[in-house]
Amino acid sequence: MHRLSRRSIAILRTTGATRRAAAAPITSASLYNDSVGDKDANLRWYSVLATGKSVAGRSSMQLNLRNGLLLGNRCESTAAASDASDPTAEKFEYQAEVSRLMDLIVHSLYSNKEVFLRELISNASDALDKLRFLSVTEPQLLKDALDLDIRIHTDQDNGIIHITDSGIGMSRQELVDCLGTIAQSGTAKFLKAVKESKDSGADSNLIGQFGVGFYSAFLVSDKVIVSTKSPKSDKQYVWEGEADASSYTIREETDPEKLIPRGTRITLYLKRDDKGFAHPERVQKLVKNYSQFVSFPIYTWQEKGYTKEVEVDEDPTEAKKDGQDENAEKKKKTKTVVERYWDWELTNETQPIWLRNPKEVSTEEYNEFYKKAFNEYLDPLASSHFTTEGEVEFRSILYVPAMDSMGKGDIVNPKTKNIRLYVKRVFISDDFDGELFPRYLSFIKGVVDSHDLPLNVSREILQESRIVRIMRKRLVRKAFDMILGISLSENREDYEKFWENFGKHLKLGCIEDRENHKRLAPLLRFISSQSDNEMISLDEYVENMKPEQKDIYYIASDSVTSAKNTPFLEKLLEKDLEVLFLVDPIDEVAITNLKSYKEKNFVDISKEDLDIGDKNEEKEKEMKQEFGQTCDWIKKRLGDKVASVQISNRLSTSPCVLASGKFGWSANMERLMKAQTVGDTSSLEFMRGRRVFEINPEHPIIKNLNAAYKSSPDSEEALRAIDLLYDTALMSSGFTPENPAQLGGKIYEMMGMALSGKWTSPDAWNQAPHAAAAPNTQTLEAEVVEPEPEPEPVAEFNRYTGSEQR
């Protein structure tokens, strides 16, 4: 184990207490620095990390941590004895603790290896940006008249990748200072110098803000060679380092074939297991995925082909068979072949649409970008292009899809690839778990380009970053604005389509996001008792409320048909009060979490103590005197099945109803909880709540029971009628009977009593049991009667009921 020196400990404490600019990524171009040390205020440093395992007795790199990232103070490198085999190459020892640093980079800082190309391209872009910026005041830097671009050449057979840029280069001393020290941030120093120089008015939008980007090359490489030439120097220098070494070498380039006019060339010698990265198509795919929107052109070396016609030698024997005249002119036979060749191909030809002025972008361009970026074939329902400045700066384009690609039932999976996060036009990730959007808005698609996040964003940084929390709030707000715009659109079908696909997502938001209830509630849609099976909003409900109505009424059920025929609706329909029908399983939970809307409380009409504004105290007093003892009699018969028996103010045609307790589960919620796959049935008794048996004193059945109580309270038939009444109310109120078979027996018994003797003579009805008990005791002579044609069942039933009414 290596022990940190006092200087190292002091550096760690210093970096933990202060928030300095992060170090910059490095690539071929980024490796070029125009100044040494801090003397030149116009220069930017590109830091590079060396890799390698620490070996006991060897000096290593020093680790500095800032914001969870690798940063560093500048550490001087001293030249050791020159290599005896090569007098021009100087050997340098790393001057920082590196034993555990490279392990941290490989296993913790980067989640996958393929980001090495992203980091190196970002550094190359920084080198080009720096050259362009400095050329404003120093035009001689562009004297070579080279195009500002990045070129990637691969050697698949040998597992070698060359990344070349024509940006600013590095001198020999800059190689020592930047590539010999871990987390030496050239970009940070350059930006600091730019801020100090007030006279510079050019754009210095550099990508690199951290000092470990270059060292990501060792994720896939055994050896890295950096060849660089600064426009301020006549010599080209080569930096060479290996993954398992604690030292590196710097020498002057003397091979004429390897000289470059300006810029940096990074050569990666890939590890045996990572040589697949040298495949040209894979490199092209990585560039398109991560660096598609880098502001400089990126060319990759690709195999191409074109078709051409070539002559085919004719077989003499075939010519004789064809009987061709020797004197006649022969037609030459040809065939089509594909000629292969290698050439540079522009890979990042797409301009980032979010960097353009929204006024200059047409709807067709937004839709085309949406389809291309997210592999969609339908136009989005809405889009929002905006820029946020101030405390946090980022640009974004958000879309509301026309349909849910994940399926209407999948609303609990927050891990989608619908949001693509970029940092200064460099793609970072699309694998989020609710960091940028809550899971109920996971269907929103779009891109977010931040200027404040570091390039090497990890899951921990996203979860803990204050910047991300601010971004999340503003993104959610913009998403709600888009959805509200769809709901207010003149084309009502657009929101109907949206609600069909994503309505359950918004209801889930009512449960999970209490802070945005005011934004969610106006977007909800429900069927009501007066809407003719059309969805209405809560705003429309409030507009249709009666002047004396104080609350928003709703009933939860398993279907619209069931909700329309519930006995709880009878009195409200008479008073022309509108009731919302909650028929989705999630509806009731969402509404109970909202609690109110525009100072109107949500009231479940299936709960006890329903107030519909028609109380008549004198009439209630008379009813209690008349039916009070009957209620007590019914409660005594039902026992613990009900908490109490009361006179109802919500019934008009039904004899009774079973209401739920005010603070307990409704019948619908009880049904849903019983249906849970992993539900605990033992807890149902505690959560079921009290049940109140309400009777309608105006109904004939209740009047008959009242008379039965006064005349013969112990009558077995009256008591059985109470039991059947309770079981019937249980079903009509939405509850599940505890003993369906027993209930069926009671119904059959009542049917038998009601139908006895209706279609048969009393003698046959009375003789049937005797004939069954004593068969063959007497032979009866039967009279043959011509049968009448049997009527249709419905007609017979109508005839029977009509005669009964007469």
SVG drawing of the C-alpha trace seen along z (x, -y; Angstrom):
<svg xmlns="http://www.w3.org/2000/svg" viewBox="-111 -45 134 95">
<polyline fill="none" stroke="black" stroke-width="0.4" points="0.0,0.0 1.3,-3.5 1.3,-6.2 0.4,-9.7 2.9,-12.4 2.0,-15.5 1.8,-17.5 -0.6,-15.0 -2.9,-15.2 -2.8,-19.0 -3.8,-18.9 -6.7,-16.6 -7.9,-18.8 -7.6,-21.9 -9.5,-20.4 -12.2,-19.2 -12.8,-22.7 -12.6,-24.7 -14.6,-24.3 -12.2,-24.9 -12.9,-24.4 -12.8,-20.8 -10.1,-19.4 -10.6,-19.1 -10.8,-16.0 -8.1,-15.4 -7.8,-14.1 -5.4,-14.4 -6.2,-18.1 -6.8,-18.6 -3.4,-17.6 -2.1,-20.7 -1.5,-23.5 -0.3,-26.9 1.4,-27.9 3.4,-26.4 2.4,-26.9 0.1,-29.8 2.1,-32.5 0.1,-32.7 -3.5,-33.8 -4.7,-32.9 -3.9,-29.2 -5.9,-26.2 -4.5,-23.0 -5.7,-19.6 -5.1,-17.1 -4.4,-13.5 -4.3,-10.5 -1.7,-7.8 -2.8,-4.3 -1.1,-1.5 -1.1,0.5 1.0,-0.7 4.1,1.4 5.7,1.2 8.8,-1.0 7.6,-3.0 6.3,-6.5 2.8,-7.1 0.2,-9.7 -1.5,-11.7 -5.3,-11.7 -7.4,-14.8 -11.1,-14.6 -13.6,-17.4 -17.3,-17.0 -16.8,-13.3 -14.6,-13.7 -10.9,-13.4 -9.3,-16.8 -6.0,-17.9 -3.5,-20.6 -0.5,-20.9 2.3,-18.5 5.7,-19.1 7.5,-16.3 11.2,-15.9 13.3,-14.3 15.1,-11.1 18.1,-9.5 17.7,-9.3 17.1,-6.0 20.3,-4.4 18.9,-2.8 17.4,-6.0 19.5,-9.1 16.7,-11.4 14.0,-10.0 13.7,-11.2 12.2,-9.1 9.9,-10.8 8.5,-9.5 4.9,-10.3 4.9,-12.7 1.5,-11.7 -0.1,-8.8 -1.5,-6.5 -1.7,-3.1 -5.4,-3.2 -6.3,-6.0 -6.3,-3.9 -8.4,-1.2 -10.8,-3.9 -11.0,-5.2 -11.4,-1.7 -14.0,-0.4 -15.8,-3.3 -15.6,-6.5 -16.7,-5.1 -19.5,-2.5 -18.6,-1.2 -15.5,-1.1 -16.9,-2.6 -16.9,-6.1 -13.1,-6.3 -13.8,-7.5 -16.3,-10.1 -13.7,-11.5 -11.0,-11.7 -13.2,-13.3 -14.4,-15.8 -10.8,-16.7 -10.1,-17.0 -13.0,-19.4 -11.7,-21.4 -8.3,-21.7 -10.0,-22.9 -12.1,-25.4 -9.1,-26.7 -7.2,-27.2 -10.2,-29.0 -10.5,-31.2 -6.8,-32.2 -6.7,-32.8 -8.9,-35.9 -6.0,-37.7 -3.2,-35.6 -4.0,-35.0 -0.6,-33.4 -1.7,-30.3 -3.8,-29.4 -1.0,-29.9 -1.0,-26.3 -4.5,-26.7 -5.6,-23.3 -9.3,-22.5 -10.5,-22.3 -11.6,-18.7 -11.2,-15.4 -10.2,-12.2 -10.3,-8.6 -8.4,-5.9 -8.5,-2.2 -6.3,0.8 -8.6,3.7 -6.0,6.4 -3.5,5.0 -6.0,3.5 -4.8,-0.1 -6.9,-3.3 -5.5,-6.7 -7.4,-9.9 -6.0,-13.0 -7.2,-16.6 -5.9,-19.9 -6.3,-21.9 -3.8,-23.5 -0.8,-21.4 1.4,-21.1 5.1,-21.9 7.5,-19.6 7.0,-21.3 3.3,-21.2 3.5,-17.4 5.4,-17.1 3.0,-19.3 -0.3,-18.0 0.3,-14.4 2.7,-13.7 0.3,-14.9 -3.1,-13.4 -6.1,-15.8 -4.1,-18.7 -7.0,-20.7 -5.8,-22.7 -9.4,-23.6 -10.1,-25.0 -6.9,-27.1 -7.8,-28.4 -11.3,-29.4 -9.9,-31.1 -7.6,-33.1 -10.4,-34.0 -12.5,-35.3 -9.6,-37.5 -9.0,-38.9 -11.9,-41.3 -11.0,-42.3 -11.8,-38.8 -15.2,-38.7 -15.1,-35.4 -17.1,-32.3 -15.2,-30.1 -17.7,-27.3 -15.3,-24.5 -16.3,-21.0 -13.6,-19.8 -14.0,-20.6 -12.2,-17.7 -8.8,-16.2 -9.3,-12.5 -10.7,-12.3 -7.5,-11.3 -6.8,-8.5 -10.0,-6.8 -7.9,-5.6 -6.3,-3.1 -9.7,-1.4 -9.1,0.3 -5.4,-0.2 -2.1,1.3 -0.1,-1.5 -0.9,-5.1 1.3,-7.3 0.6,-11.0 2.3,-12.9 1.7,-16.6 2.9,-19.8 2.1,-23.3 1.9,-26.1 4.2,-28.1 6.9,-25.4 9.0,-24.1 9.4,-20.7 7.0,-17.8 7.1,-15.7 5.9,-12.3 4.6,-11.2 4.4,-7.5 3.0,-5.7 1.9,-2.1 -0.9,-1.0 1.2,0.9 4.1,-1.5 4.9,-4.2 6.8,-6.3 6.5,-7.7 8.9,-9.0 8.9,-12.1 11.0,-12.4 11.3,-14.5 9.7,-13.1 12.4,-12.5 10.5,-10.3 9.5,-12.4 6.6,-10.2 5.0,-10.8 5.3,-14.5 2.0,-16.5 1.6,-20.2 -0.3,-21.1 -2.4,-19.3 -2.3,-16.0 -2.4,-12.4 -3.3,-9.8 -2.5,-6.2 -4.2,-3.5 -2.8,0.0 -5.8,1.9 -5.9,4.8 -6.5,8.3 -10.1,8.4 -10.9,4.9 -9.6,5.1 -13.2,5.2 -13.2,1.4 -10.9,1.1 -13.7,2.2 -14.6,-0.7 -18.3,-0.2 -18.2,-0.1 -16.2,-3.3 -18.7,-5.0 -21.5,-3.8 -19.9,-5.1 -19.2,-8.5 -22.9,-8.8 -24.1,-7.8 -21.9,-9.9 -20.4,-12.7 -23.1,-13.2 -23.5,-16.9 -19.9,-18.0 -19.5,-21.3 -16.5,-20.2 -16.6,-17.6 -15.6,-14.1 -14.3,-11.8 -13.9,-8.1 -11.9,-5.8 -14.5,-3.6 -14.6,-1.0 -16.8,-2.0 -17.7,-0.5 -19.1,-1.3 -20.4,0.9 -18.9,1.1 -19.1,3.3 -16.1,5.4 -15.5,7.6 -15.7,11.4 -13.5,13.7 -15.7,15.9 -15.2,19.6 -14.3,20.8 -16.5,23.9 -19.5,21.8 -18.9,19.5 -19.1,22.5 -22.3,23.6 -23.8,20.3 -23.0,20.6 -21.7,17.1 -20.2,16.0 -16.5,15.3 -16.8,12.4 -19.6,10.8 -18.8,8.4 -18.8,10.2 -20.6,8.6 -18.4,8.5 -19.9,10.1 -19.7,8.1 -20.7,8.5 -21.3,6.2 -18.7,6.2 -18.3,4.1 -15.0,2.2 -13.9,1.7 -11.9,-1.2 -11.2,-3.1 -11.9,-6.8 -12.8,-9.3 -16.5,-9.6 -18.2,-12.4 -19.9,-10.8 -21.5,-13.7 -23.4,-15.5 -26.5,-16.3 -26.6,-19.8 -28.1,-19.9 -31.6,-21.3 -31.9,-22.4 -29.1,-25.0 -31.1,-26.8 -33.5,-29.6 -37.0,-28.1 -38.5,-30.7 -36.4,-29.4 -37.3,-25.8 -40.5,-24.5 -42.9,-21.9 -41.8,-19.5 -38.2,-19.8 -39.1,-19.1 -41.2,-16.0 -38.4,-14.8 -35.8,-15.0 -38.2,-13.2 -38.8,-10.3 -35.1,-10.0 -33.9,-10.3 -36.4,-7.9 -37.2,-5.6 -40.9,-6.7 -43.2,-6.6 -46.0,-8.9 -45.8,-12.6 -45.8,-13.7 -48.8,-15.3 -46.8,-18.3 -43.3,-19.6 -41.6,-22.2 -38.2,-23.9 -36.8,-26.1 -33.7,-27.4 -33.2,-27.9 -30.6,-30.4 -29.7,-31.8 -28.8,-29.6 -28.7,-26.5 -28.2,-26.7 -29.5,-24.0 -31.4,-23.6 -34.0,-21.1 -36.6,-19.8 -39.4,-17.7 -42.1,-15.7 -45.4,-14.1 -45.7,-10.9 -48.8,-10.0 -49.0,-6.6 -47.4,-4.7 -44.6,-2.5 -44.3,-0.6 -47.9,0.5 -50.9,-1.0 -50.5,1.3 -46.8,0.6 -46.9,-2.6 -44.6,-1.4 -41.4,-1.0 -39.3,-4.2 -36.3,-2.9 -36.9,-4.1 -34.6,-5.5 -36.8,-8.4 -34.6,-11.2 -31.1,-11.7 -28.8,-13.7 -26.0,-15.7 -23.3,-17.8 -22.2,-20.5 -23.4,-18.6 -21.7,-15.3 -24.1,-12.4 -23.8,-11.1 -26.6,-8.7 -30.2,-7.7 -30.4,-5.2 -32.2,-7.0 -34.2,-5.8 -36.3,-8.9 -33.5,-11.4 -34.8,-13.8 -38.4,-12.9 -40.7,-11.2 -41.9,-7.8 -45.4,-8.9 -43.9,-11.2 -41.6,-8.6 -43.5,-8.6 -42.1,-12.1 -39.3,-12.0 -36.7,-14.5 -33.1,-15.7 -31.5,-17.8 -28.2,-19.6 -26.6,-20.9 -23.7,-23.3 -23.2,-22.8 -22.9,-19.0 -19.5,-17.2 -18.9,-14.9 -18.3,-11.8 -21.8,-11.9 -22.4,-8.9 -25.7,-7.7 -24.6,-8.9 -23.8,-12.4 -27.3,-12.6 -29.0,-11.6 -27.1,-14.0 -26.5,-17.0 -28.3,-20.2 -28.1,-21.1 -30.1,-18.0 -32.8,-18.7 -33.2,-22.2 -33.3,-20.8 -35.9,-18.2 -38.3,-20.9 -38.1,-22.9 -38.4,-19.9 -41.5,-18.7 -43.0,-22.2 -42.5,-22.3 -43.9,-18.9 -47.1,-20.0 -47.3,-23.1 -47.2,-20.8 -49.9,-18.5 -52.1,-21.5 -51.7,-22.9 -53.0,-19.7 -56.0,-19.7 -56.9,-23.3 -56.5,-22.6 -59.5,-23.1 -59.0,-19.6 -60.6,-17.6 -59.5,-14.3 -55.9,-15.0 -56.4,-15.0 -58.7,-12.1 -55.9,-10.2 -53.5,-11.4 -55.8,-10.4 -56.3,-6.9 -52.6,-6.3 -51.3,-8.2 -54.3,-8.9 -53.2,-6.3 -49.8,-8.0 -51.3,-11.2 -53.5,-9.4 -50.3,-7.8 -48.9,-11.3 -51.8,-12.3 -50.6,-9.5 -46.9,-10.1 -46.4,-13.8 -48.2,-15.9 -46.3,-19.0 -47.8,-19.1 -51.5,-18.4 -52.5,-21.8 -51.0,-21.0 -52.3,-17.5 -55.9,-18.0 -57.0,-20.1 -55.7,-17.4 -57.8,-14.6 -60.8,-13.3 -63.8,-11.2 -67.2,-10.0 -70.1,-11.4 -73.8,-10.8 -74.6,-13.6 -71.8,-13.3 -73.4,-10.6 -70.2,-8.4 -67.9,-11.3 -65.0,-12.3 -65.3,-15.7 -62.7,-17.7 -62.9,-18.8 -63.3,-22.4 -66.3,-21.4 -67.8,-19.6 -67.3,-22.7 -69.0,-24.9 -72.0,-22.6 -72.4,-22.5 -75.7,-23.7 -75.5,-27.0 -76.3,-25.2 -73.8,-22.3 -70.7,-22.4 -68.9,-19.2 -67.8,-17.1 -69.6,-13.8 -68.2,-10.5 -68.9,-6.8 -66.2,-4.1 -67.3,-1.0 -66.0,1.7 -67.9,0.5 -69.9,-2.5 -73.1,-0.3 -72.7,0.8 -72.1,-2.8 -75.2,-4.1 -77.5,-1.5 -76.2,-1.8 -78.8,-2.7 -76.6,-5.4 -77.4,-7.6 -81.2,-7.6 -81.7,-10.8 -78.9,-12.7 -80.4,-12.0 -83.7,-13.3 -82.0,-16.5 -80.1,-16.7 -76.7,-16.5 -73.8,-15.3 -71.7,-12.4 -68.3,-11.3 -67.9,-7.6 -64.5,-6.2 -64.2,-2.9 -60.4,-2.5 -58.8,-0.7 -56.4,-3.6 -59.2,-6.3 -60.3,-6.1 -56.8,-6.2 -55.9,-9.2 -59.0,-11.1 -58.6,-10.4 -55.0,-11.8 -56.2,-14.9 -58.8,-15.5 -60.1,-18.7 -60.2,-20.9 -60.8,-24.6 -61.9,-24.5 -64.5,-21.8 -64.0,-18.6 -64.4,-15.2 -67.2,-13.2 -67.8,-9.5 -71.6,-9.0 -71.3,-5.4 -70.0,-6.6 -72.1,-7.3 -73.4,-10.7 -73.9,-11.9 -75.1,-15.6 -76.8,-16.6 -78.3,-19.8 -82.0,-18.7 -82.2,-18.2 -85.6,-18.5 -85.2,-18.3 -89.0,-18.0 -89.4,-15.2 -86.3,-13.4 -87.7,-13.6 -91.0,-12.1 -89.3,-9.3 -87.1,-8.5 -90.1,-8.3 -91.9,-6.0 -89.0,-3.7 -86.5,-4.1 -87.5,-1.0 -87.7,0.9 -84.1,-0.1 -83.0,1.3 -84.9,4.5 -83.1,4.9 -79.7,4.1 -80.4,6.8 -81.0,9.3 -78.0,8.4 -75.7,8.2 -72.0,7.4 -72.6,7.5 -73.4,3.8 -72.3,0.9 -75.7,-0.7 -79.1,-0.9 -80.2,-4.3 -82.9,-6.0 -81.5,-7.0 -81.8,-10.3 -80.3,-9.1 -82.8,-6.4 -86.0,-6.8 -86.9,-3.5 -84.7,-1.0 -85.7,0.4 -82.2,0.3 -78.5,-0.2 -75.3,0.7 -73.0,-2.3 -69.3,-2.2 -67.8,-4.0 -66.5,-7.5 -62.9,-6.5 -62.9,-2.9 -62.6,-1.2 -65.4,-1.6 -67.0,1.5 -64.9,1.0 -61.7,0.6 -62.5,3.7 -63.0,5.6 -59.7,4.4 -57.7,5.3 -59.1,8.8 -58.0,9.3 -54.4,8.4 -52.0,11.2 -49.9,10.8 -52.6,9.3 -52.9,10.2 -56.4,11.3 -55.8,11.1 -55.6,7.3 -59.0,7.0 -60.9,7.1 -59.0,4.1 -59.2,2.0 -62.7,2.9 -64.3,0.3 -67.8,0.1 -70.9,0.7 -74.1,-1.2 -77.4,0.4 -79.7,-2.4 -83.4,-1.9 -85.9,-3.8 -89.0,-4.4 -91.1,-5.2 -90.7,-1.7 -93.4,0.9 -91.0,3.6 -89.8,1.4 -93.3,0.4 -94.3,4.1 -91.3,4.8 -92.3,2.0 -95.7,3.5 -94.2,6.9 -92.1,5.5 -95.1,3.9 -97.3,7.0 -95.0,10.0 -91.3,9.1 -90.4,12.8 -91.9,14.0 -89.5,16.3 -90.6,15.1 -90.0,11.5 -86.5,12.3 -85.7,14.3 -86.9,11.3 -84.4,9.1 -81.5,11.5 -82.5,11.6 -82.8,7.8 -79.3,7.5 -77.8,9.9 -79.5,8.2 -78.3,4.8 -74.8,6.3 -74.8,7.1 -76.6,4.0 -74.1,1.8 -71.1,3.4 -70.0,5.8 -69.3,9.5 -71.6,11.9 -69.8,13.9 -71.9,17.1 -73.2,16.9 -74.7,20.5 -76.7,19.6 -78.0,16.4 -79.0,18.5 -80.9,20.9 -82.9,18.0 -83.7,16.6 -84.9,20.1 -87.1,20.4 -88.7,17.0 -89.3,17.9 -90.9,21.1 -93.3,19.3 -94.1,16.7 -94.6,19.1 -96.6,21.8 -99.9,22.6 -99.4,19.9 -99.4,22.4 -100.7,25.6 -104.0,26.4 -104.0,26.5 -105.1,30.2 -102.1,31.3 -99.8,29.2 -101.1,30.9 -101.3,34.4 -97.8,34.4 -96.1,35.2 -98.5,38.0 -98.1,39.6 -94.3,39.5 -94.6,41.1 -96.9,44.0 -96.3,45.0 -98.4,47.7 -101.0,47.7 -103.9,46.6 -104.3,46.4 -105.9,43.1 -107.7,42.6 -106.3,39.6 -108.3,37.3 -106.6,36.4 -106.7,32.6 -105.4,30.9 -102.4,28.7 -102.6,25.0 -99.7,23.5 -97.0,22.4 -96.4,18.6 -93.0,17.0 -91.2,16.7 -91.2,12.9 -94.8,12.7 -95.8,15.2 -93.8,13.3 -95.5,10.0 -98.9,11.6 -98.3,13.1 -97.0,9.9 -99.8,7.9 -102.5,10.2 -100.8,9.9 -100.9,6.2 -104.6,6.2"/>
</svg>
